[in-house]
Amino acid sequence: MSFRGFLERQKSGGRLVAIDKTISKKLEASGLLKELDGKPVLLDRIKESKFRVAGNVFSSKELVADYFGIKPAELIPKMIDAIEHPSKPNVVEKAACQEVEMGEVDLDKLPILFHCEKDGGNYISSGVVVVKDAEHGQNLDFHRMMQIGKNKLSVRIVAERHFDKFIRKNRKMPIAVCVGNGANVLLAAATSVALGQDELEIANTLEPLDVVRAKTFDAYIPADCEFVLEGTIDLEEKVNEGPFVDLTETYDKVRQEPVFTVWKVTHRKDAIWQALLPGALEHKLLMGMPREPTIFREVSNVVKCLDVSINPGGCSWLHAIVKIDKKNEDDGRKALEAAFKGHGSLKHCFVVDKDINIYNPLSVEWAMATRFQGDKDIVVIGKQKGSSLDPSSEPDTHQTYKMGFDLTKPLVAKGKNFEKAEFPNVDIKNYLGV
Ligand SMILES: Cc1cc2nc3c(=O)[nH]c(=O)nc-3n(C[C@H](O)[C@H](O)[C@H](O)COP(=O)(O)O)c2cc1C
């Protein structure tokens, strides 16, 4: 389903917040979206642009599950299946994303938001970058981009990402930046799979996808997206990128990053720009969700894993909560050791029993308070390279101290019972008449 198709579905289900007041793309739209975090929002009138803006569109697991027509609990198996069984998208000749071609490229005409006071500029944060290497084929990634001119942006490329490998090898490359995608493309772009695996094939298994050839180079792009920016990225031309808010909601530093020069912009008639608030729930969800299947798979190799949540409280990157069906006393410890193999940036991991709600921080903290002892239930992984996003890791090496917490109860209680007491079920309507 297209981005706009999903917005329509939210509208007809009464879940879309539509705002028709005129909103500025500078320091206003972002404030509104933040205030309404977790709810899909459509901004009908943008002061500086003729295009509408939609944000927070996939800002909860319920919304992503609704996109696929499944329950949130079915998302991890669905993603595992897509990663294990990629399939070729359908190639079309004519595509909605190429319906209209902007004359002379002028990025000021697009509603590229200026999010927070100290930002270095207007930022594209929802753009999926499509790039093609002669040897490895196509790759899809997210890369934030700061507008530095009418047709130029500086692109944040984390070292060792596949795009980073491609650009260091090719120095100058054509790319397409696709904005306004469905959850199949967004989730696929956020996965980290083997070099050479075209993530559009993962997107296609998640949900069948049409692709079209880009206008200016030989690569395939999602046919149904809202906007496409095509141009060249050049490693020899570097400028400052930042400051910008990252996943942890803190400011990232300014770095020298390569410039993307845009030669062509195409879009749908009446196109809708996708805003993606940095550090907010949608950003967190898209970062964290693709790591849940990788942790789930590793933990399942050693114990019975029931569910994994890379929770927003841990920036949806640094913490994970793993639910297991404990059968042996050392299952918690084994699960923790495996979880760290499933996600290299994991810093703290918590393993809980099947009676704990891993989506409720109160429930997890209750398990920690009542089932955990610091002298025997901590698994120390120790100092290792962690996430560059963690403000507390060592600034240059990103060394960080990793630990796991076994919050499962012993199989046989020696002292007090570990079960939560059950209260009688009543139907409140019979008492309050509501
Ligand atoms: C919303 C979002 C924004 C992201 N922004 C960036 C970015 O600015 N730079 C970057 O290098 N990676 C960014 N990432 C991470 C990469 O897209 C992601 O890790 C990618 O899956 C790595 O893929 P690869 O294995 O093909 O290198 C972002 C991810 C998401 C979900």
The ligand as a Gaussian input file, in Angstrom:
#p B3LYP/6-31G(d) Opt

LIG

0 1
 C       14.909000       7.078000      10.289000
 C       16.321000       6.638000      10.111000
 C       17.318000       7.571000       9.882000
 C       18.642000       7.177000       9.685000
 N       19.591000       8.099000       9.398000
 C       20.848000       7.700000       9.062000
 C       21.832000       8.650000       8.651000
 O       21.588000       9.848000       8.633000
 N       23.057000       8.175000       8.293000
 C       23.371000       6.844000       8.316000
 O       24.479000       6.483000       7.939000
 N       22.473000       5.927000       8.738000
 C       21.223000       6.329000       9.097000
 N       20.281000       5.412000       9.502000
 C       20.680000       4.006000       9.648000
 C       20.737000       3.249000       8.363000
 O       19.767000       3.569000       7.422000
 C       20.552000       1.773000       8.693000
 O       21.352000       1.383000       9.735000
 C       20.776000       0.916000       7.513000
 O       19.872000      -0.108000       7.646000
 C       22.134000       0.262000       7.407000
 O       22.056000      -0.462000       6.236000
 P       23.264000      -1.190000       5.532000
 O       23.428000      -2.470000       6.303000
 O       22.762000      -1.370000       4.150000
 O       24.462000      -0.313000       5.635000
 C       18.977000       5.797000       9.745000
 C       17.965000       4.862000       9.986000
 C       16.653000       5.268000      10.164000
 C       15.596000       4.239000      10.396000

